[in-house]
Amino acid sequence: KQEVTQIPAALSVPEGENLVLNCSFTDSAIYNLQWFRQDPGKGLTSLLLIQSSQREQTSGRLNASLDKSSGRSTLYIAASQPGDSATYLCAVPSMDSSYKLIFGSGTRLLVRP
Amino acid sequence: DAGVIQSPRHEVTEMGQEVTLRCKPISGHDYLFWYRQTMMRGLELLIYFNNNVPIDDSGMPEDRFSAKMPNASFSTLKIQPSEPRDSAVYFCASRQGLGELFFGEGSRLTVL
């Protein structure tokens, strides 16, 4: 059974810091991995989709890396801003179907002005 | 495109009542998913469809839950009868093949 773990569960940093969010998964035979952010009371917004053949994917100040062999992904946020405050979730396909995504419990990020 | 559209955004009902949640996926997407989110259990996949056909409903908690997709632009999730433990945020999401998954804003259900 695919399990997804995100550490830390919560993180508070001052504005301007670079930070790394971690995601680990138990079954490394994944097709892709997706990072989302969720603001309070809102739906999930897709940030990055990284294919299994890729090692990195970048969008603005965000960079996601994927290491399938070790079952890990990281989301790097450069020069954090208060507007980055949200919960960040990673999701990977389940073992029985690449179409079903299994989500981690998320990292709740607070960027202090 | 307007994205995935869900209604209602908020629903408060009494135990035993029927609840129907609605979803319009992004045009052209061939997969539709229903998720439930709670503090205790996080995001759980309830059921998903491919080309309007239910593929996997193993996440549907009980027979009280049912979902339909009569056409490519509309899906419903029904709970009958509702119970307080069904209180949660229900999300609909859609994607094209194995591409990015896009979520709606969710329907917050409170069963009293």
Boltz contact constraints between the chains, C-beta under 6 A:
constraints:
  - contact:
      token1: [A, 31]
      token2: [B, 98]
      max_distance: 6.0
  - contact:
      token1: [A, 43]
      token2: [B, 103]
      max_distance: 6.0
  - contact:
      token1: [A, 43]
      token2: [B, 104]
      max_distance: 6.0
  - contact:
      token1: [A, 43]
      token2: [B, 105]
      max_distance: 6.0
  - contact:
      token1: [A, 43]
      token2: [B, 106]
      max_distance: 6.0
  - contact:
      token1: [A, 44]
      token2: [B, 103]
      max_distance: 6.0
  - contact:
      token1: [A, 46]
      token2: [B, 100]
      max_distance: 6.0
  - contact:
      token1: [A, 49]
      token2: [B, 100]
      max_distance: 6.0
  - contact:
      token1: [A, 100]
      token2: [B, 45]
      max_distance: 6.0
  - contact:
      token1: [A, 103]
      token2: [B, 43]
      max_distance: 6.0
  - contact:
      token1: [A, 105]
      token2: [B, 42]
      max_distance: 6.0
